[in-house]
């Protein structure tokens, strides 16, 4: 091999090395970009799934609260009713404020006070008569349904029953008859047991 041939062979080898090196860098660059693109895609996918889960959790919470709203409303109404009963019972039995007149005895010097004189008695408030069960039930029914008046029953049983039937609708009367029949059975069962 001559020197020219050796130089040509070296030149060809170095050119092939340069070309293969360049193609390897190109392959590395393409592979690196695709792995970065893949990792960015995974990150965006994970963020999207996380956001979707957070939104689904919020939606589930709202649906639960909407379903429980009627229960919450009933509890609030019951609480308000209990507070009203409590305050009305407290006001009913609390003594009424009275004007206190300052006795003139306190303005007199000690030398002029008669030790045998009677001291004025403060009147004690009379406690309010407690409501009977009938009065409590009547008051509760008036509060629940102010449009229906409770008839006054002052006659015989059959006349009172006719008055009650006239004050009710047909469906209310049928419900009442059903209840009355069940009540009668209950009473008869109790008599047979004892």
C-alpha positions as CSV (number, residue, x, y, z in Angstrom):
1,X,0.0,0.0,0.0
2,X,1.3,3.3,-0.9
3,X,1.2,6.4,1.1
4,X,-1.7,7.8,-1.0
5,X,-3.7,4.8,-0.6
6,X,-3.1,4.8,3.2
7,X,-4.1,8.5,3.3
8,X,-7.3,7.8,1.3
9,X,-8.1,4.8,3.5
10,X,-7.6,7.0,6.7
11,X,-9.6,9.8,5.1
12,X,-12.5,7.4,4.3
13,X,-12.3,5.9,7.7
14,X,-12.4,9.3,9.4
15,X,-15.3,10.4,7.2
16,X,-17.1,7.2,8.1
17,X,-16.4,7.8,11.7
18,X,-17.6,11.4,11.5
19,X,-20.8,10.4,9.7
20,X,-21.5,7.5,12.1
21,X,-20.8,9.9,15.1
22,X,-23.2,12.5,13.7
23,X,-25.9,9.9,13.1
24,X,-25.4,8.6,16.6
25,X,-25.8,12.2,18.0
26,X,-28.9,12.6,15.9
27,X,-30.4,9.4,17.2
28,X,-29.6,10.4,20.8
29,X,-31.2,13.8,20.3
30,X,-34.3,12.2,18.8
31,X,-34.5,9.6,21.6
32,X,-33.9,12.3,24.3
33,X,-36.7,14.5,22.9
34,X,-39.2,11.7,22.8
35,X,-38.4,10.7,26.4
36,X,-38.9,14.3,27.5
37,X,-42.1,14.4,25.6
38,X,-43.2,11.2,27.2
39,X,-42.4,12.4,30.7
40,X,-44.3,15.7,30.0
41,X,-47.3,13.7,28.8
42,X,-47.2,11.6,32.0
43,X,-47.0,14.7,34.1
44,X,-50.0,16.4,32.3
45,X,-51.9,13.2,32.5
46,X,-51.3,12.9,36.3
47,X,-52.3,16.5,36.9
48,X,-55.5,16.0,34.8
49,X,-56.4,12.9,36.8
50,X,-55.7,14.7,40.1
51,X,-57.9,17.6,39.1
52,X,-60.7,15.3,37.9
53,X,-60.6,13.5,41.3
54,X,-60.7,16.8,43.2
55,X,-63.7,18.0,41.2
56,X,-65.5,14.6,41.6
57,X,-64.9,14.9,45.4
58,X,-66.5,18.4,45.4
59,X,-69.4,17.2,43.4
60,X,-70.0,14.2,45.8
61,X,-69.9,16.6,48.8
62,X,-72.5,18.9,47.2
63,X,-74.8,16.0,46.3
64,X,-74.5,14.7,49.8
65,X,-75.4,18.1,51.3
66,X,-78.4,18.5,48.9
67,X,-79.7,15.1,49.9
68,X,-79.3,16.0,53.6
69,X,-80.9,19.4,53.3
70,X,-84.4,18.2,54.2
71,X,-83.1,16.5,57.3
72,X,-81.2,19.7,58.3
73,X,-84.3,21.8,57.8
74,X,-86.5,19.5,59.9
75,X,-83.9,19.5,62.7
76,X,-83.8,23.3,62.6
77,X,-87.6,23.5,62.8
78,X,-87.7,21.0,65.7
79,X,-85.0,23.1,67.5
80,X,-87.0,26.3,67.0
81,X,-90.2,24.6,68.3
82,X,-88.4,23.4,71.4
83,X,-86.9,26.8,72.0
84,X,-90.3,28.4,71.7
85,X,-91.9,25.9,74.1
86,X,-89.0,26.5,76.5
87,X,-89.2,30.2,76.4
88,X,-93.0,30.2,76.6
89,X,-92.9,27.9,79.7
90,X,-90.3,30.2,81.3
91,X,-92.3,33.3,80.6
92,X,-95.5,31.7,81.9
93,X,-94.0,30.9,85.3
94,X,-91.7,33.9,85.8
95,X,-93.0,36.5,88.2
96,X,-94.3,39.7,86.6
97,X,-92.1,42.7,87.3
98,X,-93.7,45.0,89.9
99,X,-93.0,48.6,90.7
100,X,-91.3,48.8,94.0
101,X,-92.1,51.8,96.1
102,X,-89.4,52.7,98.5
103,X,-90.9,52.6,102.0
104,X,-90.8,55.9,103.9
105,X,-89.5,54.1,106.9
106,X,-86.0,54.1,105.5
107,X,-86.0,57.9,105.2
108,X,-86.8,58.3,108.9
109,X,-84.0,58.6,111.4
110,X,-83.3,55.6,113.5
111,X,-84.6,57.3,116.7
112,X,-88.1,57.6,115.2
113,X,-88.5,54.0,114.0
114,X,-91.0,52.0,116.0
115,X,-89.6,48.5,116.6
116,X,-93.2,47.1,117.2
117,X,-94.5,48.4,113.9
118,X,-95.4,45.9,111.2
119,X,-93.2,45.8,108.2
120,X,-95.0,46.0,104.9
121,X,-95.3,42.5,103.3
122,X,-94.4,42.1,99.7
123,X,-97.1,40.3,97.8
124,X,-95.9,36.9,96.5
125,X,-96.9,36.2,92.9
126,X,-99.3,33.4,92.5
127,X,-97.9,30.7,90.3
128,X,-99.7,30.1,87.1
129,X,-101.9,27.1,86.9
130,X,-100.2,24.3,85.0
131,X,-101.8,23.3,81.8
132,X,-103.7,20.1,81.6
133,X,-102.9,17.5,79.0
134,X,-106.1,18.4,77.1
135,X,-105.0,22.1,77.1
136,X,-101.5,21.3,76.0
137,X,-102.8,19.1,73.1
138,X,-105.3,21.7,72.0
139,X,-102.5,24.4,72.0
140,X,-100.2,22.1,70.0
141,X,-103.0,21.4,67.4
142,X,-103.7,25.1,67.1
143,X,-100.0,25.8,66.4
144,X,-99.6,23.1,63.9
145,X,-102.8,23.9,61.9
146,X,-104.2,27.3,62.5
147,X,-106.8,27.1,59.7
148,X,-108.8,24.2,61.3
149,X,-110.8,25.2,64.3
150,X,-111.4,22.7,67.0
151,X,-115.1,22.4,67.6
152,X,-116.5,22.8,71.1
153,X,-118.2,19.6,72.3
154,X,-120.9,20.5,74.9
155,X,-123.7,18.0,74.0
156,X,-124.3,14.3,74.1
157,X,-121.9,11.8,72.7
158,X,-123.8,11.3,69.5
159,X,-124.4,15.0,69.0
160,X,-120.7,15.7,69.5
161,X,-119.9,12.9,67.0
162,X,-122.2,14.4,64.4
163,X,-120.6,17.9,65.0
164,X,-117.1,16.3,64.5
165,X,-118.2,14.5,61.3
166,X,-119.6,17.8,59.9
167,X,-116.3,19.6,60.6
168,X,-114.2,17.0,58.8
169,X,-113.7,16.1,55.2
170,X,-114.7,12.6,54.0
171,X,-111.1,11.3,54.0
172,X,-110.4,12.7,57.4
173,X,-113.6,11.1,58.7
174,X,-112.6,7.7,57.3
175,X,-109.1,8.0,58.8
176,X,-110.8,8.9,62.2
177,X,-113.1,5.9,61.9
178,X,-110.2,3.6,61.2
179,X,-108.3,5.0,64.2
180,X,-111.4,4.7,66.4
181,X,-111.9,1.1,65.4
182,X,-108.2,0.3,66.2
183,X,-108.5,2.1,69.5
184,X,-111.6,0.1,70.4
185,X,-109.8,-3.2,69.6
186,X,-106.9,-2.1,71.8
187,X,-109.3,-1.3,74.7
188,X,-111.1,-4.6,74.3
189,X,-107.8,-6.5,74.3
190,X,-106.7,-4.8,77.5
191,X,-110.0,-5.7,79.2
192,X,-109.6,-9.4,78.2
193,X,-106.0,-9.5,79.5
194,X,-106.8,-8.2,83.0
